[in-house]
């Protein structure tokens, strides 16, 4: 199917961008606040993203999902808008620094552990504190919900690089969430260190795919269960960020600009 045929199957710009705005406006604003660290800049990013999407709708060929295309625009705009903030880190902690398996006491989350306001605020602060090279892949994966395959062309990275950055960023967020939980002294690891690392890799891959962890709890020692529980809690908190509603003032402003652009 050629480009002309694909375009003829797509809705008009007014309908398409209005639907995208209703579906993604709140989530994009929540993400923009974490990316920009400034409310006004976040509002500007949301507005400019939808304006560019409207103006360039005739260039969308339907090869990807409209949401993936929208976040490609947002990611590129963010890179243009972004200036490193004072105190923002330029490096990510090494994998060795992020691994908690050797700690005597570990934070433990269970089914009663809620995604309360304090934990959400702590997680948002941790997202904002990530170096930009790690923050963007993490946000696109665990907050927006794009696949690794979709994120790679958005950021111009190899899929393996996206996975590596997301995995390390998750461990940093896990660390921040763990600080809000009580710690317990746990028995020594039941396996050699490499087995724990292999299980962690399996856990991360399951999170990437949105799949159930393929190893039963009877196989995993208490220390790995504790680490995986805080990873799951961090993932759930990321989903809460994505559920934000777009403030009424921002919504009205963007709708007004889109109407003006269509005249």
C-alpha positions as CSV (number, residue, x, y, z in Angstrom):
1,X,0.0,0.0,0.0
2,X,1.5,3.4,-1.0
3,X,1.5,6.6,1.0
4,X,-1.5,8.0,-0.8
5,X,-3.6,4.9,0.0
6,X,-2.6,4.9,3.6
7,X,-3.5,8.6,4.0
8,X,-6.9,8.1,2.4
9,X,-7.7,5.5,5.1
10,X,-6.9,8.0,7.9
11,X,-9.4,10.4,9.6
12,X,-9.2,14.1,8.9
13,X,-6.8,16.1,11.1
14,X,-9.5,17.8,13.1
15,X,-11.0,14.4,14.2
16,X,-7.7,12.6,14.6
17,X,-5.9,15.2,16.7
18,X,-9.0,15.9,18.8
19,X,-9.2,12.1,19.6
20,X,-5.5,12.0,20.4
21,X,-5.9,15.0,22.6
22,X,-8.8,13.5,24.6
23,X,-6.9,10.2,24.9
24,X,-3.4,11.4,25.6
25,X,-3.6,15.1,26.8
26,X,-3.5,14.3,30.6
27,X,-0.8,11.7,30.3
28,X,1.4,13.9,28.1
29,X,1.0,16.8,30.7
30,X,2.0,14.5,33.6
31,X,5.0,13.2,31.6
32,X,6.0,16.8,30.6
33,X,6.1,17.9,34.2
34,X,8.5,15.1,34.9
35,X,10.6,15.7,31.8
36,X,10.7,19.5,32.2
37,X,10.6,20.0,35.9
38,X,8.7,23.3,35.3
39,X,4.9,23.6,35.0
40,X,4.9,26.4,32.5
41,X,7.4,24.6,30.2
42,X,5.2,21.5,30.6
43,X,2.2,23.4,29.4
44,X,4.1,24.8,26.5
45,X,5.3,21.3,25.5
46,X,1.8,19.9,25.5
47,X,0.5,22.8,23.4
48,X,3.4,22.7,20.9
49,X,3.2,18.9,20.6
50,X,-0.5,18.9,19.6
51,X,-0.1,21.9,17.3
52,X,2.8,20.2,15.5
53,X,0.7,17.0,15.3
54,X,-2.2,18.9,13.8
55,X,0.0,20.8,11.2
56,X,1.9,17.6,10.2
57,X,-1.0,15.2,10.2
58,X,-0.8,14.8,6.4
59,X,2.8,13.5,6.9
60,X,1.6,10.6,9.2
61,X,1.7,7.5,7.0
62,X,0.1,5.1,9.4
63,X,3.2,2.9,9.8
64,X,3.1,3.2,13.6
65,X,0.3,3.9,16.1
66,X,-0.8,7.5,16.2
67,X,0.2,7.6,19.9
68,X,3.8,6.5,19.0
69,X,3.9,9.2,16.4
70,X,2.6,11.8,18.9
71,X,5.3,10.9,21.5
72,X,8.0,11.0,18.8
73,X,7.0,14.7,18.4
74,X,6.9,15.2,22.1
75,X,10.3,13.6,22.7
76,X,12.0,15.7,20.0
77,X,10.4,18.9,21.3
78,X,11.5,18.0,24.8
79,X,15.1,17.6,23.7
80,X,14.8,21.0,22.0
81,X,13.2,22.7,25.1
82,X,15.4,21.0,27.6
83,X,18.2,22.7,29.3
84,X,20.0,20.8,32.1
85,X,18.8,22.1,35.4
86,X,21.0,23.1,38.2
87,X,22.0,20.1,40.2
88,X,20.7,17.6,37.6
89,X,23.0,14.6,37.5
90,X,25.1,14.0,34.4
91,X,25.8,10.3,35.2
92,X,23.7,7.3,36.3
93,X,24.8,5.1,39.2
94,X,26.6,2.0,38.1
95,X,24.7,-1.3,38.0
96,X,26.8,-2.5,40.9
97,X,25.7,0.6,43.0
98,X,22.1,-0.1,42.2
99,X,22.0,-3.8,43.1
100,X,20.7,-4.3,46.6
101,X,21.2,-8.0,47.0
102,X,24.1,-7.8,49.5
103,X,22.3,-5.5,52.0
104,X,21.5,-7.2,55.3
105,X,18.1,-5.6,55.5
106,X,15.8,-5.0,52.6
107,X,12.6,-3.0,52.1
108,X,9.6,-5.4,51.7
109,X,6.4,-4.6,49.8
110,X,3.3,-6.8,50.0
111,X,-0.2,-6.8,48.6
112,X,-1.2,-4.3,51.3
113,X,1.4,-1.8,50.3
114,X,-0.5,1.1,48.7
115,X,0.5,3.6,46.1
116,X,0.1,6.5,48.5
117,X,0.8,10.2,47.9
118,X,4.2,10.1,49.7
119,X,5.4,7.2,47.6
120,X,4.1,8.8,44.4
121,X,5.9,12.1,45.2
122,X,9.1,10.3,46.0
123,X,8.9,8.4,42.8
124,X,8.2,11.5,40.7
125,X,11.2,13.2,42.3
126,X,13.3,10.2,41.4
127,X,12.1,10.3,37.8
128,X,12.9,14.0,37.6
129,X,16.4,13.3,39.1
130,X,17.4,10.7,36.5
131,X,19.9,11.8,33.9
132,X,18.1,12.8,30.7
133,X,19.5,9.9,28.7
134,X,17.8,7.5,31.2
135,X,14.7,9.6,32.0
136,X,13.3,9.7,28.5
137,X,13.4,5.9,27.8
138,X,12.0,5.1,31.3
139,X,9.1,7.6,30.8
140,X,8.3,6.3,27.4
141,X,8.4,2.7,28.5
142,X,6.8,2.6,32.0
143,X,4.7,5.7,32.0
144,X,3.6,6.1,28.4
145,X,3.5,2.3,27.8
146,X,5.4,2.1,24.5
147,X,7.3,-1.0,23.7
148,X,11.1,-1.2,23.4
149,X,10.7,-1.6,19.7
150,X,8.6,1.6,19.4
151,X,10.9,3.6,21.7
152,X,14.1,2.8,19.8
153,X,13.2,4.9,16.6
154,X,11.6,7.7,18.7
155,X,15.0,8.2,20.5
156,X,17.3,7.1,17.7
157,X,18.7,4.3,19.8
158,X,19.3,0.6,19.4
159,X,16.7,-1.6,21.2
160,X,19.4,-3.1,23.4
161,X,20.4,0.4,24.5
162,X,16.8,1.3,25.3
163,X,16.5,-1.9,27.4
164,X,19.7,-1.3,29.3
165,X,18.8,2.3,30.1
166,X,15.2,1.4,31.2
167,X,16.5,-1.4,33.4
168,X,19.0,0.7,35.2
169,X,16.5,3.6,35.6
170,X,13.9,1.1,37.1
171,X,16.5,0.1,39.7
172,X,17.0,3.7,40.7
173,X,13.3,4.2,41.1
174,X,13.0,1.0,43.1
175,X,15.6,2.4,45.4
176,X,13.6,5.6,45.9
177,X,10.4,3.7,46.6
178,X,12.2,1.3,49.0
179,X,13.1,4.3,51.2
180,X,9.4,4.7,52.0
181,X,9.0,1.1,53.3
182,X,10.1,-0.6,56.5
183,X,13.1,-2.9,56.2
184,X,13.5,-6.4,57.4
185,X,16.6,-8.5,58.0
186,X,16.3,-11.4,55.6
187,X,18.2,-14.7,55.3
188,X,21.3,-14.9,53.1
189,X,20.7,-15.4,49.4
190,X,19.8,-19.0,48.6
191,X,21.8,-19.0,45.4
192,X,25.0,-17.8,44.0
193,X,25.1,-14.1,43.0
194,X,24.9,-14.8,39.2
195,X,21.6,-16.7,39.7
196,X,20.1,-13.7,41.4
197,X,21.3,-11.5,38.5
198,X,19.8,-13.9,36.0
199,X,16.5,-13.8,37.9
200,X,16.6,-10.0,38.0
201,X,17.1,-10.0,34.2
202,X,14.1,-12.3,33.7
203,X,12.1,-10.0,36.0
204,X,13.0,-6.9,34.0
205,X,12.3,-8.7,30.7
206,X,8.8,-9.6,32.0
207,X,8.2,-6.0,33.0
208,X,9.3,-4.9,29.5
209,X,6.7,-7.3,27.9
210,X,4.0,-6.6,30.5
211,X,4.0,-10.4,31.2
212,X,3.8,-12.5,34.3
213,X,7.2,-13.3,35.8
214,X,7.9,-16.9,34.5
215,X,9.5,-18.2,37.7
216,X,7.2,-19.4,40.6
217,X,7.6,-17.9,44.1
218,X,8.7,-21.2,45.5
219,X,11.9,-20.9,43.5
220,X,12.8,-17.4,44.4
221,X,14.5,-16.6,47.8
222,X,13.2,-14.0,50.2
223,X,15.8,-11.5,49.1
224,X,14.9,-11.7,45.4
225,X,11.2,-11.5,46.3
226,X,11.8,-8.3,48.2
227,X,13.6,-6.7,45.3
228,X,11.0,-7.8,42.8
229,X,8.2,-6.5,45.0
230,X,9.7,-3.0,45.1
231,X,10.2,-3.1,41.4
232,X,6.5,-4.0,40.9
233,X,5.5,-1.1,43.3
234,X,7.6,1.4,41.4
235,X,6.0,0.2,38.1
236,X,2.5,0.6,39.6
237,X,3.4,4.2,40.7
238,X,4.6,5.0,37.2
239,X,1.2,4.0,36.0
240,X,-0.4,6.3,38.5
241,X,1.5,9.2,37.0
242,X,0.1,8.3,33.6
243,X,-3.4,8.6,35.0
244,X,-3.3,12.3,35.6
245,X,-6.0,14.6,34.2
246,X,-5.2,17.6,32.1
247,X,-5.9,20.8,34.1
248,X,-8.9,22.7,32.8
249,X,-6.9,25.9,32.0
250,X,-4.4,24.0,30.0
251,X,-7.1,22.0,28.2
252,X,-9.0,25.2,27.2
253,X,-5.8,26.8,26.0
254,X,-4.8,23.9,23.8
255,X,-8.3,23.5,22.3
256,X,-8.3,27.2,21.5
257,X,-5.0,27.0,19.7
258,X,-6.1,24.0,17.8
259,X,-9.2,25.7,16.6
260,X,-7.2,28.7,15.5
261,X,-4.8,26.5,13.6
262,X,-7.7,24.9,11.7
263,X,-9.1,28.2,10.4
